[in-house]
Amino acid sequence: METGYPRNDILYSANKESLIKKIKQELGIGEDKKIILYAPTWRGNEFYESWPV
């Protein structure tokens, strides 16, 4: 059985430091910078209208 989250499972591999370095290089982020993810989710139970596309 495969478990976990495919988007971030790669960061838990044995060579995670080199993978993180490669990702930062591809995104143009300095190696000395810390990355923080802010990803709010919709928690309400009321729906008024859809988001414009």
N, C-alpha and C positions, 0 to 999 in steps of 0.2 A: 504494500500500500504506500503510495506517495503522499506525503503530508507537507504542510508548510505553505509559504507564500512564494510563488515563482518569481515575483519581482525583486525580492530581497534575499532569497535563499542563497544566491551566489555570494553574498557578503559574509556568509558563515562558513566558507570553505577554508581549507588549510592555508591558502595563499591570499587571504583577504586583503592584506596590506597592499600588495601589488595591484590587485583589482581596484581598490579604492583609489590608488594613485592614477591608474589608467582612466578611470571614470572622471576624476577631477581634471586631468589633462584634456580629455575630450570635451568637457564642458567649459574649459577655460577658467577653472577655479584654482587659486593658489594652493599648493600642498600644505601650507601652514594654516589654512582656513578650515574652520569647523562648519559642518553642514547641519542645519536644523530644519526639519520638515514640519511645516504648519499645514495641516490638512483637516479643516473643520468639516463636520458632516451634518447633514440635515437631520434633526432629531424630532421635529414637530409631528403632530398627527393631523394637522389641518393643511389643506392644499387649496390655494387660492387661484393660481394661474401657472401656466408653464413658463419656463425661461425662454426668452427670445433666442432664435437661432441665428 
